[in-house]
């Protein structure tokens, strides 16, 4: 499995665990809670995209700079997420 797909699945799994734990703890879905979960969702998405771009860049550093290939990896992680 490609690295970007793994990052997308890992970070989406982390977000699902956050949502399930909040449900099991009995946290009511007030406006504050929804804002916090949306913030966590956005943060995890940005982490998945940025880490996949960064690791792909570091792996292929000897081959030269290829922004398009790095961005494709990031977009792939975001699409899986």
mmCIF file of the N, C-alpha and C atoms, coordinates in Angstrom:
data_MODEL
# 
_entry.id   MODEL 
# 
loop_
_atom_site.group_PDB 
_atom_site.id 
_atom_site.type_symbol 
_atom_site.label_atom_id 
_atom_site.label_alt_id 
_atom_site.label_comp_id 
_atom_site.label_asym_id 
_atom_site.label_entity_id 
_atom_site.label_seq_id 
_atom_site.pdbx_PDB_ins_code 
_atom_site.Cartn_x 
_atom_site.Cartn_y 
_atom_site.Cartn_z 
_atom_site.occupancy 
_atom_site.B_iso_or_equiv 
_atom_site.pdbx_formal_charge 
_atom_site.auth_seq_id 
_atom_site.auth_comp_id 
_atom_site.auth_asym_id 
_atom_site.auth_atom_id 
_atom_site.pdbx_PDB_model_num 
ATOM 1   N N  . UNK A 1 1  ? 0.851   -1.171 0.000  1.00 0.00 ? 1  UNK A N  1 
ATOM 2   C CA . UNK A 1 1  ? 0.000   0.000  0.000  1.00 0.00 ? 1  UNK A CA 1 
ATOM 3   C C  . UNK A 1 1  ? 0.897   1.235  0.000  1.00 0.00 ? 1  UNK A C  1 
ATOM 4   N N  . UNK A 1 2  ? 0.501   2.237  -0.768 1.00 0.00 ? 2  UNK A N  1 
ATOM 5   C CA . UNK A 1 2  ? 1.296   3.457  -0.856 1.00 0.00 ? 2  UNK A CA 1 
ATOM 6   C C  . UNK A 1 2  ? 1.251   4.224  0.458  1.00 0.00 ? 2  UNK A C  1 
ATOM 7   N N  . UNK A 1 3  ? 2.282   5.007  0.653  1.00 0.00 ? 3  UNK A N  1 
ATOM 8   C CA . UNK A 1 3  ? 2.426   5.754  1.898  1.00 0.00 ? 3  UNK A CA 1 
ATOM 9   C C  . UNK A 1 3  ? 1.293   6.752  2.101  1.00 0.00 ? 3  UNK A C  1 
ATOM 10  N N  . UNK A 1 4  ? 0.880   7.424  1.038  1.00 0.00 ? 4  UNK A N  1 
ATOM 11  C CA . UNK A 1 4  ? -0.177  8.425  1.204  1.00 0.00 ? 4  UNK A CA 1 
ATOM 12  C C  . UNK A 1 4  ? -1.511  7.780  1.580  1.00 0.00 ? 4  UNK A C  1 
ATOM 13  N N  . UNK A 1 5  ? -1.783  6.582  1.066  1.00 0.00 ? 5  UNK A N  1 
ATOM 14  C CA . UNK A 1 5  ? -3.007  5.893  1.455  1.00 0.00 ? 5  UNK A CA 1 
ATOM 15  C C  . UNK A 1 5  ? -2.952  5.479  2.916  1.00 0.00 ? 5  UNK A C  1 
ATOM 16  N N  . UNK A 1 6  ? -1.778  5.052  3.364  1.00 0.00 ? 6  UNK A N  1 
ATOM 17  C CA . UNK A 1 6  ? -1.630  4.677  4.774  1.00 0.00 ? 6  UNK A CA 1 
ATOM 18  C C  . UNK A 1 6  ? -1.870  5.871  5.685  1.00 0.00 ? 6  UNK A C  1 
ATOM 19  N N  . UNK A 1 7  ? -1.284  7.016  5.332  1.00 0.00 ? 7  UNK A N  1 
ATOM 20  C CA . UNK A 1 7  ? -1.494  8.207  6.154  1.00 0.00 ? 7  UNK A CA 1 
ATOM 21  C C  . UNK A 1 7  ? -2.956  8.622  6.174  1.00 0.00 ? 7  UNK A C  1 
ATOM 22  N N  . UNK A 1 8  ? -3.627  8.555  5.048  1.00 0.00 ? 8  UNK A N  1 
ATOM 23  C CA . UNK A 1 8  ? -5.043  8.897  5.004  1.00 0.00 ? 8  UNK A CA 1 
ATOM 24  C C  . UNK A 1 8  ? -5.875  7.991  5.895  1.00 0.00 ? 8  UNK A C  1 
ATOM 25  N N  . UNK A 1 9  ? -5.590  6.695  5.850  1.00 0.00 ? 9  UNK A N  1 
ATOM 26  C CA . UNK A 1 9  ? -6.342  5.746  6.679  1.00 0.00 ? 9  UNK A CA 1 
ATOM 27  C C  . UNK A 1 9  ? -6.005  5.879  8.159  1.00 0.00 ? 9  UNK A C  1 
ATOM 28  N N  . UNK A 1 10 ? -4.743  6.091  8.476  1.00 0.00 ? 10 UNK A N  1 
ATOM 29  C CA . UNK A 1 10 ? -4.346  6.222  9.879  1.00 0.00 ? 10 UNK A CA 1 
ATOM 30  C C  . UNK A 1 10 ? -4.991  7.442  10.520 1.00 0.00 ? 10 UNK A C  1 
ATOM 31  N N  . UNK A 1 11 ? -4.914  8.593  9.850  1.00 0.00 ? 11 UNK A N  1 
ATOM 32  C CA . UNK A 1 11 ? -5.455  9.805  10.447 1.00 0.00 ? 11 UNK A CA 1 
ATOM 33  C C  . UNK A 1 11 ? -6.978  9.823  10.449 1.00 0.00 ? 11 UNK A C  1 
ATOM 34  N N  . UNK A 1 12 ? -7.608  9.193  9.482  1.00 0.00 ? 12 UNK A N  1 
ATOM 35  C CA . UNK A 1 12 ? -9.067  9.095  9.548  1.00 0.00 ? 12 UNK A CA 1 
ATOM 36  C C  . UNK A 1 12 ? -9.484  8.143  10.664 1.00 0.00 ? 12 UNK A C  1 
ATOM 37  N N  . UNK A 1 13 ? -8.704  7.100  10.898 1.00 0.00 ? 13 UNK A N  1 
ATOM 38  C CA . UNK A 1 13 ? -8.976  6.210  12.023 1.00 0.00 ? 13 UNK A CA 1 
ATOM 39  C C  . UNK A 1 13 ? -8.838  6.915  13.357 1.00 0.00 ? 13 UNK A C  1 
ATOM 40  N N  . UNK A 1 14 ? -7.853  7.788  13.467 1.00 0.00 ? 14 UNK A N  1 
ATOM 41  C CA . UNK A 1 14 ? -7.686  8.563  14.696 1.00 0.00 ? 14 UNK A CA 1 
ATOM 42  C C  . UNK A 1 14 ? -8.896  9.465  14.922 1.00 0.00 ? 14 UNK A C  1 
ATOM 43  N N  . UNK A 1 15 ? -9.387  10.086 13.853 1.00 0.00 ? 15 UNK A N  1 
ATOM 44  C CA . UNK A 1 15 ? -10.563 10.951 14.000 1.00 0.00 ? 15 UNK A CA 1 
ATOM 45  C C  . UNK A 1 15 ? -11.805 10.139 14.381 1.00 0.00 ? 15 UNK A C  1 
ATOM 46  N N  . UNK A 1 16 ? -11.939 8.971  13.800 1.00 0.00 ? 16 UNK A N  1 
ATOM 47  C CA . UNK A 1 16 ? -13.082 8.119  14.156 1.00 0.00 ? 16 UNK A CA 1 
ATOM 48  C C  . UNK A 1 16 ? -13.002 7.711  15.624 1.00 0.00 ? 16 UNK A C  1 
ATOM 49  N N  . UNK A 1 17 ? -11.795 7.412  16.109 1.00 0.00 ? 17 UNK A N  1 
ATOM 50  C CA . UNK A 1 17 ? -11.639 7.085  17.525 1.00 0.00 ? 17 UNK A CA 1 
ATOM 51  C C  . UNK A 1 17 ? -11.995 8.260  18.425 1.00 0.00 ? 17 UNK A C  1 
ATOM 52  N N  . UNK A 1 18 ? -11.655 9.467  18.006 1.00 0.00 ? 18 UNK A N  1 
ATOM 53  C CA . UNK A 1 18 ? -12.028 10.654 18.782 1.00 0.00 ? 18 UNK A CA 1 
ATOM 54  C C  . UNK A 1 18 ? -13.545 10.781 18.856 1.00 0.00 ? 18 UNK A C  1 
ATOM 55  N N  . UNK A 1 19 ? -14.215 10.604 17.719 1.00 0.00 ? 19 UNK A N  1 
ATOM 56  C CA . UNK A 1 19 ? -15.681 10.707 17.703 1.00 0.00 ? 19 UNK A CA 1 
ATOM 57  C C  . UNK A 1 19 ? -16.334 9.606  18.549 1.00 0.00 ? 19 UNK A C  1 
ATOM 58  N N  . UNK A 1 20 ? -15.840 8.382  18.440 1.00 0.00 ? 20 UNK A N  1 
ATOM 59  C CA . UNK A 1 20 ? -16.416 7.273  19.224 1.00 0.00 ? 20 UNK A CA 1 
ATOM 60  C C  . UNK A 1 20 ? -16.189 7.487  20.708 1.00 0.00 ? 20 UNK A C  1 
ATOM 61  N N  . UNK A 1 21 ? -14.992 7.953  21.084 1.00 0.00 ? 21 UNK A N  1 
ATOM 62  C CA . UNK A 1 21 ? -14.732 8.179  22.508 1.00 0.00 ? 21 UNK A CA 1 
ATOM 63  C C  . UNK A 1 21 ? -15.606 9.301  23.057 1.00 0.00 ? 21 UNK A C  1 
ATOM 64  N N  . UNK A 1 22 ? -15.844 10.333 22.267 1.00 0.00 ? 22 UNK A N  1 
ATOM 65  C CA . UNK A 1 22 ? -16.738 11.397 22.743 1.00 0.00 ? 22 UNK A CA 1 
ATOM 66  C C  . UNK A 1 22 ? -18.165 10.888 22.891 1.00 0.00 ? 22 UNK A C  1 
ATOM 67  N N  . UNK A 1 23 ? -18.582 10.004 21.982 1.00 0.00 ? 23 UNK A N  1 
ATOM 68  C CA . UNK A 1 23 ? -19.925 9.437  22.077 1.00 0.00 ? 23 UNK A CA 1 
ATOM 69  C C  . UNK A 1 23 ? -20.043 8.541  23.313 1.00 0.00 ? 23 UNK A C  1 
ATOM 70  N N  . UNK A 1 24 ? -19.022 7.716  23.562 1.00 0.00 ? 24 UNK A N  1 
ATOM 71  C CA . UNK A 1 24 ? -19.069 6.810  24.707 1.00 0.00 ? 24 UNK A CA 1 
ATOM 72  C C  . UNK A 1 24 ? -18.940 7.540  26.037 1.00 0.00 ? 24 UNK A C  1 
ATOM 73  N N  . UNK A 1 25 ? -18.257 8.674  26.038 1.00 0.00 ? 25 UNK A N  1 
ATOM 74  C CA . UNK A 1 25 ? -18.149 9.461  27.263 1.00 0.00 ? 25 UNK A CA 1 
ATOM 75  C C  . UNK A 1 25 ? -19.414 10.255 27.554 1.00 0.00 ? 25 UNK A C  1 
ATOM 76  N N  . UNK A 1 26 ? -20.306 10.309 26.597 1.00 0.00 ? 26 UNK A N  1 
ATOM 77  C CA . UNK A 1 26 ? -21.579 10.986 26.808 1.00 0.00 ? 26 UNK A CA 1 
ATOM 78  C C  . UNK A 1 26 ? -21.502 12.492 26.641 1.00 0.00 ? 26 UNK A C  1 
ATOM 79  N N  . UNK A 1 27 ? -20.536 12.950 25.880 1.00 0.00 ? 27 UNK A N  1 
ATOM 80  C CA . UNK A 1 27 ? -20.426 14.387 25.632 1.00 0.00 ? 27 UNK A CA 1 
ATOM 81  C C  . UNK A 1 27 ? -21.572 14.799 24.726 1.00 0.00 ? 27 UNK A C  1 
ATOM 82  N N  . UNK A 1 28 ? -22.316 15.796 25.164 1.00 0.00 ? 28 UNK A N  1 
ATOM 83  C CA . UNK A 1 28 ? -23.447 16.257 24.363 1.00 0.00 ? 28 UNK A CA 1 
ATOM 84  C C  . UNK A 1 28 ? -22.941 17.043 23.174 1.00 0.00 ? 28 UNK A C  1 
ATOM 85  N N  . UNK A 1 29 ? -23.652 16.969 22.090 1.00 0.00 ? 29 UNK A N  1 
ATOM 86  C CA . UNK A 1 29 ? -23.254 17.663 20.869 1.00 0.00 ? 29 UNK A CA 1 
ATOM 87  C C  . UNK A 1 29 ? -23.771 19.100 20.902 1.00 0.00 ? 29 UNK A C  1 
ATOM 88  N N  . UNK A 1 30 ? -23.087 19.908 21.690 1.00 0.00 ? 30 UNK A N  1 
ATOM 89  C CA . UNK A 1 30 ? -23.414 21.327 21.722 1.00 0.00 ? 30 UNK A CA 1 
ATOM 90  C C  . UNK A 1 30 ? -22.608 22.034 20.640 1.00 0.00 ? 30 UNK A C  1 
ATOM 91  N N  . UNK A 1 31 ? -22.801 23.307 20.526 1.00 0.00 ? 31 UNK A N  1 
ATOM 92  C CA . UNK A 1 31 ? -22.097 24.063 19.502 1.00 0.00 ? 31 UNK A CA 1 
ATOM 93  C C  . UNK A 1 31 ? -20.592 24.065 19.756 1.00 0.00 ? 31 UNK A C  1 
ATOM 94  N N  . UNK A 1 32 ? -20.170 24.129 21.016 1.00 0.00 ? 32 UNK A N  1 
ATOM 95  C CA . UNK A 1 32 ? -18.755 24.094 21.346 1.00 0.00 ? 32 UNK A CA 1 
ATOM 96  C C  . UNK A 1 32 ? -18.117 22.774 20.948 1.00 0.00 ? 32 UNK A C  1 
ATOM 97  N N  . UNK A 1 33 ? -18.789 21.688 21.223 1.00 0.00 ? 33 UNK A N  1 
ATOM 98  C CA . UNK A 1 33 ? -18.252 20.365 20.910 1.00 0.00 ? 33 UNK A CA 1 
ATOM 99  C C  . UNK A 1 33 ? -18.094 20.178 19.418 1.00 0.00 ? 33 UNK A C  1 
ATOM 100 N N  . UNK A 1 34 ? -19.050 20.644 18.668 1.00 0.00 ? 34 UNK A N  1 
ATOM 101 C CA . UNK A 1 34 ? -18.970 20.514 17.213 1.00 0.00 ? 34 UNK A CA 1 
ATOM 102 C C  . UNK A 1 34 ? -17.806 21.341 16.668 1.00 0.00 ? 34 UNK A C  1 
ATOM 103 N N  . UNK A 1 35 ? -17.577 22.512 17.236 1.00 0.00 ? 35 UNK A N  1 
ATOM 104 C CA . UNK A 1 35 ? -16.448 23.334 16.793 1.00 0.00 ? 35 UNK A CA 1 
ATOM 105 C C  . UNK A 1 35 ? -15.131 22.641 17.111 1.00 0.00 ? 35 UNK A C  1 
ATOM 106 N N  . UNK A 1 36 ? -15.020 22.021 18.290 1.00 0.00 ? 36 UNK A N  1 
ATOM 107 C CA . UNK A 1 36 ? -13.792 21.317 18.652 1.00 0.00 ? 36 UNK A CA 1 
ATOM 108 C C  . UNK A 1 36 ? -13.541 20.115 17.746 1.00 0.00 ? 36 UNK A C  1 
ATOM 109 N N  . UNK A 1 37 ? -14.591 19.368 17.444 1.00 0.00 ? 37 UNK A N  1 
ATOM 110 C CA . UNK A 1 37 ? -14.398 18.193 16.582 1.00 0.00 ? 37 UNK A CA 1 
ATOM 111 C C  . UNK A 1 37 ? -14.077 18.606 15.153 1.00 0.00 ? 37 UNK A C  1 
ATOM 112 N N  . UNK A 1 38 ? -14.666 19.686 14.681 1.00 0.00 ? 38 UNK A N  1 
ATOM 113 C CA . UNK A 1 38 ? -14.315 20.157 13.342 1.00 0.00 ? 38 UNK A CA 1 
ATOM 114 C C  . UNK A 1 38 ? -12.871 20.649 13.301 1.00 0.00 ? 38 UNK A C  1 
ATOM 115 N N  . UNK A 1 39 ? -12.418 21.264 14.377 1.00 0.00 ? 39 UNK A N  1 
ATOM 116 C CA . UNK A 1 39 ? -11.019 21.680 14.468 1.00 0.00 ? 39 UNK A CA 1 
ATOM 117 C C  . UNK A 1 39 ? -10.079 20.490 14.471 1.00 0.00 ? 39 UNK A C  1 
ATOM 118 N N  . UNK A 1 40 ? -10.445 19.445 15.219 1.00 0.00 ? 40 UNK A N  1 
ATOM 119 C CA . UNK A 1 40 ? -9.629  18.229 15.239 1.00 0.00 ? 40 UNK A CA 1 
ATOM 120 C C  . UNK A 1 40 ? -9.623  17.560 13.871 1.00 0.00 ? 40 UNK A C  1 
ATOM 121 N N  . UNK A 1 41 ? -10.773 17.551 13.198 1.00 0.00 ? 41 UNK A N  1 
ATOM 122 C CA . UNK A 1 41 ? -10.870 16.961 11.869 1.00 0.00 ? 41 UNK A CA 1 
ATOM 123 C C  . UNK A 1 41 ? -9.969  17.702 10.879 1.00 0.00 ? 41 UNK A C  1 
ATOM 124 N N  . UNK A 1 42 ? -10.008 19.026 10.907 1.00 0.00 ? 42 UNK A N  1 
ATOM 125 C CA . UNK A 1 42 ? -9.183  19.820 10.007 1.00 0.00 ? 42 UNK A CA 1 
ATOM 126 C C  . UNK A 1 42 ? -7.702  19.640 10.315 1.00 0.00 ? 42 UNK A C  1 
ATOM 127 N N  . UNK A 1 43 ? -7.353  19.610 11.599 1.00 0.00 ? 43 UNK A N  1 
ATOM 128 C CA . UNK A 1 43 ? -5.961  19.427 11.988 1.00 0.00 ? 43 UNK A CA 1 
ATOM 129 C C  . UNK A 1 43 ? -5.425  18.079 11.519 1.00 0.00 ? 43 UNK A C  1 
ATOM 130 N N  . UNK A 1 44 ? -6.211  17.025 11.693 1.00 0.00 ? 44 UNK A N  1 
ATOM 131 C CA . UNK A 1 44 ? -5.770  15.698 11.274 1.00 0.00 ? 44 UNK A CA 1 
ATOM 132 C C  . UNK A 1 44 ? -5.651  15.602 9.757  1.00 0.00 ? 44 UNK A C  1 
ATOM 133 N N  . UNK A 1 45 ? -6.555  16.245 9.034  1.00 0.00 ? 45 UNK A N  1 
ATOM 134 C CA . UNK A 1 45 ? -6.461  16.253 7.575  1.00 0.00 ? 45 UNK A CA 1 
ATOM 135 C C  . UNK A 1 45 ? -5.197  16.968 7.116  1.00 0.00 ? 45 UNK A C  1 
ATOM 136 N N  . UNK A 1 46 ? -4.915  18.117 7.696  1.00 0.00 ? 46 UNK A N  1 
ATOM 137 C CA . UNK A 1 46 ? -3.704  18.851 7.333  1.00 0.00 ? 46 UNK A CA 1 
ATOM 138 C C  . UNK A 1 46 ? -2.448  18.078 7.704  1.00 0.00 ? 46 UNK A C  1 
ATOM 139 N N  . UNK A 1 47 ? -2.467  17.386 8.830  1.00 0.00 ? 47 UNK A N  1 
ATOM 140 C CA . UNK A 1 47 ? -1.318  16.563 9.208  1.00 0.00 ? 47 UNK A CA 1 
ATOM 141 C C  . UNK A 1 47 ? -1.096  15.416 8.229  1.00 0.00 ? 47 UNK A C  1 
ATOM 142 N N  . UNK A 1 48 ? -2.176  14.779 7.799  1.00 0.00 ? 48 UNK A N  1 
ATOM 143 C CA . UNK A 1 48 ? -2.043  13.673 6.849  1.00 0.00 ? 48 UNK A CA 1 
ATOM 144 C C  . UNK A 1 48 ? -1.450  14.156 5.539  1.00 0.00 ? 48 UNK A C  1 
ATOM 145 N N  . UNK A 1 49 ? -1.942  15.270 5.040  1.00 0.00 ? 49 UNK A N  1 
ATOM 146 C CA . UNK A 1 49 ? -1.449  15.801 3.765  1.00 0.00 ? 49 UNK A CA 1 
ATOM 147 C C  . UNK A 1 49 ? -0.002  16.266 3.898  1.00 0.00 ? 49 UNK A C  1 
ATOM 148 N N  . UNK A 1 50 ? 0.291   17.025 4.955  1.00 0.00 ? 50 UNK A N  1 
ATOM 149 C CA . UNK A 1 50 ? 1.635   17.579 5.086  1.00 0.00 ? 50 UNK A CA 1 
ATOM 150 C C  . UNK A 1 50 ? 2.676   16.504 5.359  1.00 0.00 ? 50 UNK A C  1 
ATOM 151 N N  . UNK A 1 51 ? 2.352   15.510 6.167  1.00 0.00 ? 51 UNK A N  1 
ATOM 152 C CA . UNK A 1 51 ? 3.319   14.444 6.429  1.00 0.00 ? 51 UNK A CA 1 
ATOM 153 C C  . UNK A 1 51 ? 3.578   13.598 5.187  1.00 0.00 ? 51 UNK A C  1 
ATOM 154 N N  . UNK A 1 52 ? 2.554   13.340 4.405  1.00 0.00 ? 52 UNK A N  1 
ATOM 155 C CA . UNK A 1 52 ? 2.787   12.558 3.186  1.00 0.00 ? 52 UNK A CA 1 
ATOM 156 C C  . UNK A 1 52 ? 3.634   13.338 2.188  1.00 0.00 ? 52 UNK A C  1 
ATOM 157 N N  . UNK A 1 53 ? 3.429   14.658 2.086  1.00 0.00 ? 53 UNK A N  1 
ATOM 158 C CA . UNK A 1 53 ? 4.267   15.479 1.208  1.00 0.00 ? 53 UNK A CA 1 
ATOM 159 C C  . UNK A 1 53 ? 5.703   15.514 1.721  1.00 0.00 ? 53 UNK A C  1 
ATOM 160 N N  . UNK A 1 54 ? 5.870   15.713 3.015  1.00 0.00 ? 54 UNK A N  1 
ATOM 161 C CA . UNK A 1 54 ? 7.205   15.821 3.593  1.00 0.00 ? 54 UNK A CA 1 
ATOM 162 C C  . UNK A 1 54 ? 7.994   14.522 3.473  1.00 0.00 ? 54 UNK A C  1 
ATOM 163 N N  . UNK A 1 55 ? 7.370   13.412 3.769  1.00 0.00 ? 55 UNK A N  1 
ATOM 164 C CA . UNK A 1 55 ? 8.078   12.131 3.696  1.00 0.00 ? 55 UNK A CA 1 
ATOM 165 C C  . UNK A 1 55 ? 8.388   11.770 2.255  1.00 0.00 ? 55 UNK A C  1 
ATOM 166 N N  . UNK A 1 56 ? 7.481   12.039 1.330  1.00 0.00 ? 56 UNK A N  1 
ATOM 167 C CA . UNK A 1 56 ? 7.774   11.784 -0.077 1.00 0.00 ? 56 UNK A CA 1 
ATOM 168 C C  . UNK A 1 56 ? 8.913   12.673 -0.569 1.00 0.00 ? 56 UNK A C  1 
ATOM 169 N N  . UNK A 1 57 ? 8.960   13.913 -0.119 1.00 0.00 ? 57 UNK A N  1 
ATOM 170 C CA . UNK A 1 57 ? 10.044  14.809 -0.499 1.00 0.00 ? 57 UNK A CA 1 
ATOM 171 C C  . UNK A 1 57 ? 11.383  14.298 0.028  1.00 0.00 ? 57 UNK A C  1 
ATOM 172 N N  . UNK A 1 58 ? 11.403  13.861 1.288  1.00 0.00 ? 58 UNK A N  1 
ATOM 173 C CA . UNK A 1 58 ? 12.645  13.359 1.871  1.00 0.00 ? 58 UNK A CA 1 
ATOM 174 C C  . UNK A 1 58 ? 13.100  12.049 1.234  1.00 0.00 ? 58 UNK A C  1 
ATOM 175 N N  . UNK A 1 59 ? 12.181  11.203 0.816  1.00 0.00 ? 59 UNK A N  1 
ATOM 176 C CA . UNK A 1 59 ? 12.543  9.945  0.163  1.00 0.00 ? 59 UNK A CA 1 
ATOM 177 C C  . UNK A 1 59 ? 13.171  10.180 -1.196 1.00 0.00 ? 59 UNK A C  1 
ATOM 178 N N  . UNK A 1 60 ? 12.656  11.131 -1.947 1.00 0.00 ? 60 UNK A N  1 
ATOM 179 C CA . UNK A 1 60 ? 13.097  11.356 -3.320 1.00 0.00 ? 60 UNK A CA 1 
ATOM 180 C C  . UNK A 1 60 ? 13.967  12.596 -3.453 1.00 0.00 ? 60 UNK A C  1 
ATOM 181 N N  . UNK A 1 61 ? 14.649  12.960 -2.383 1.00 0.00 ? 61 UNK A N  1 
ATOM 182 C CA . UNK A 1 61 ? 15.469  14.161 -2.410 1.00 0.00 ? 61 UNK A CA 1 
ATOM 183 C C  . UNK A 1 61 ? 16.631  14.025 -3.397 1.00 0.00 ? 61 UNK A C  1 
ATOM 184 N N  . UNK A 1 62 ? 17.200  12.832 -3.529 1.00 0.00 ? 62 UNK A N  1 
ATOM 185 C CA . UNK A 1 62 ? 18.339  12.632 -4.425 1.00 0.00 ? 62 UNK A CA 1 
ATOM 186 C C  . UNK A 1 62 ? 17.919  12.719 -5.892 1.00 0.00 ? 62 UNK A C  1 
ATOM 187 N N  . UNK A 1 63 ? 16.662  12.429 -6.187 1.00 0.00 ? 63 UNK A N  1 
ATOM 188 C CA . UNK A 1 63 ? 16.184  12.456 -7.561 1.00 0.00 ? 63 UNK A CA 1 
ATOM 189 C C  . UNK A 1 63 ? 15.870  13.844 -8.073 1.00 0.00 ? 63 UNK A C  1 
ATOM 190 N N  . UNK A 1 64 ? 15.984  14.845 -7.236 1.00 0.00 ? 64 UNK A N  1 
ATOM 191 C CA . UNK A 1 64 ? 15.684  16.214 -7.654 1.00 0.00 ? 64 UNK A CA 1 
ATOM 192 C C  . UNK A 1 64 ? 14.351  16.669 -7.091 1.00 0.00 ? 64 UNK A C  1 
ATOM 193 N N  . UNK A 1 65 ? 14.083  17.927 -7.271 1.00 0.00 ? 65 UNK A N  1 
ATOM 194 C CA . UNK A 1 65 ? 12.861  18.526 -6.746 1.00 0.00 ? 65 UNK A CA 1 
ATOM 195 C C  . UNK A 1 65 ? 11.711  18.310 -7.718 1.00 0.00 ? 65 UNK A C  1 
ATOM 196 N N  . UNK A 1 66 ? 10.672  17.664 -7.237 1.00 0.00 ? 66 UNK A N  1 
ATOM 197 C CA . UNK A 1 66 ? 9.493   17.433 -8.061 1.00 0.00 ? 66 UNK A CA 1 
ATOM 198 C C  . UNK A 1 66 ? 8.262   17.795 -7.237 1.00 0.00 ? 66 UNK A C  1 
ATOM 199 N N  . UNK A 1 67 ? 7.865   19.050 -7.334 1.00 0.00 ? 67 UNK A N  1 
ATOM 200 C CA . UNK A 1 67 ? 6.715   19.513 -6.555 1.00 0.00 ? 67 UNK A CA 1 
ATOM 201 C C  . UNK A 1 67 ? 5.428   18.824 -6.962 1.00 0.00 ? 67 UNK A C  1 
ATOM 202 N N  . UNK A 1 68 ? 5.295   18.511 -8.240 1.00 0.00 ? 68 UNK A N  1 
ATOM 203 C CA . UNK A 1 68 ? 4.047   17.902 -8.705 1.00 0.00 ? 68 UNK A CA 1 
ATOM 204 C C  . UNK A 1 68 ? 3.882   16.506 -8.119 1.00 0.00 ? 68 UNK A C  1 
ATOM 205 N N  . UNK A 1 69 ? 4.963   15.735 -8.068 1.00 0.00 ? 69 UNK A N  1 
ATOM 206 C CA . UNK A 1 69 ? 4.879   14.393 -7.484 1.00 0.00 ? 69 UNK A CA 1 
ATOM 207 C C  . UNK A 1 69 ? 4.575   14.473 -5.997 1.00 0.00 ? 69 UNK A C  1 
ATOM 208 N N  . UNK A 1 70 ? 5.186   15.437 -5.307 1.00 0.00 ? 70 UNK A N  1 
ATOM 209 C CA . UNK A 1 70 ? 4.921   15.604 -3.876 1.00 0.00 ? 70 UNK A CA 1 
ATOM 210 C C  . UNK A 1 70 ? 3.471   16.018 -3.636 1.00 0.00 ? 70 UNK A C  1 
ATOM 211 N N  . UNK A 1 71 ? 2.963   16.931 -4.446 1.00 0.00 ? 71 UNK A N  1 
ATOM 212 C CA . UNK A 1 71 ? 1.579   17.369 -4.282 1.00 0.00 ? 71 UNK A CA 1 
ATOM 213 C C  . UNK A 1 71 ? 0.586   16.257 -4.610 1.00 0.00 ? 71 UNK A C  1 
ATOM 214 N N  . UNK A 1 72 ? 0.934   15.400 -5.572 1.00 0.00 ? 72 UNK A N  1 
ATOM 215 C CA . UNK A 1 72 ? 0.063   14.255 -5.869 1.00 0.00 ? 72 UNK A CA 1 
ATOM 216 C C  . UNK A 1 72 ? -0.036  13.321 -4.662 1.00 0.00 ? 72 UNK A C  1 
ATOM 217 N N  . UNK A 1 73 ? 1.072   13.142 -3.970 1.00 0.00 ? 73 UNK A N  1 
ATOM 218 C CA . UNK A 1 73 ? 1.035   12.307 -2.769 1.00 0.00 ? 73 UNK A CA 1 
ATOM 219 C C  . UNK A 1 73 ? 0.149   12.930 -1.702 1.00 0.00 ? 73 UNK A C  1 
ATOM 220 N N  . UNK A 1 74 ? 0.254   14.247 -1.522 1.00 0.00 ? 74 UNK A N  1 
ATOM 221 C CA . UNK A 1 74 ? -0.565  14.929 -0.534 1.00 0.00 ? 74 UNK A CA 1 
ATOM 222 C C  . UNK A 1 74 ? -2.037  14.897 -0.872 1.00 0.00 ? 74 UNK A C  1 
ATOM 223 N N  . UNK A 1 75 ? -2.348  15.086 -2.151 1.00 0.00 ? 75 UNK A N  1 
ATOM 224 C CA . UNK A 1 75 ? -3.743  15.047 -2.575 1.00 0.00 ? 75 UNK A CA 1 
ATOM 225 C C  . UNK A 1 75 ? -4.312  13.634 -2.428 1.00 0.00 ? 75 UNK A C  1 
ATOM 226 N N  . UNK A 1 76 ? -3.475  12.633 -2.668 1.00 0.00 ? 76 UNK A N  1 
ATOM 227 C CA . UNK A 1 76 ? -3.921  11.246 -2.473 1.00 0.00 ? 76 UNK A CA 1 
ATOM 228 C C  . UNK A 1 76 ? -4.262  10.957 -1.034 1.00 0.00 ? 76 UNK A C  1 
ATOM 229 N N  . UNK A 1 77 ? -3.446  11.464 -0.102 1.00 0.00 ? 77 UNK A N  1 
ATOM 230 C CA . UNK A 1 77 ? -3.736  11.271 1.316  1.00 0.00 ? 77 UNK A CA 1 
ATOM 231 C C  . UNK A 1 77 ? -5.021  12.000 1.709  1.00 0.00 ? 77 UNK A C  1 
ATOM 232 N N  . UNK A 1 78 ? -5.209  13.195 1.173  1.00 0.00 ? 78 UNK A N  1 
ATOM 233 C CA . UNK A 1 78 ? -6.430  13.948 1.468  1.00 0.00 ? 78 UNK A CA 1 
ATOM 234 C C  . UNK A 1 78 ? -7.665  13.285 0.892  1.00 0.00 ? 78 UNK A C  1 
ATOM 235 N N  . UNK A 1 79 ? -7.533  12.674 -0.274 1.00 0.00 ? 79 UNK A N  1 
ATOM 236 C CA . UNK A 1 79 ? -8.671  11.997 -0.903 1.00 0.00 ? 79 UNK A CA 1 
ATOM 237 C C  . UNK A 1 79 ? -9.073  10.758 -0.098 1.00 0.00 ? 79 UNK A C  1 
ATOM 238 N N  . UNK A 1 80 ? -8.106  10.024 0.383  1.00 0.00 ? 80 UNK A N  1 
ATOM 239 C CA . UNK A 1 80 ? -8.414  8.833  1.194  1.00 0.00 ? 80 UNK A CA 1 
ATOM 240 C C  . UNK A 1 80 ? -9.016  9.246  2.517  1.00 0.00 ? 80 UNK A C  1 
ATOM 241 N N  . UNK A 1 81 ? -8.517  10.331 3.094  1.00 0.00 ? 81 UNK A N  1 
ATOM 242 C CA . UNK A 1 81 ? -9.036  10.816 4.362  1.00 0.00 ? 81 UNK A CA 1 
ATOM 243 C C  . UNK A 1 81 ? -10.503 11.160 4.219  1.00 0.00 ? 81 UNK A C  1 
# 
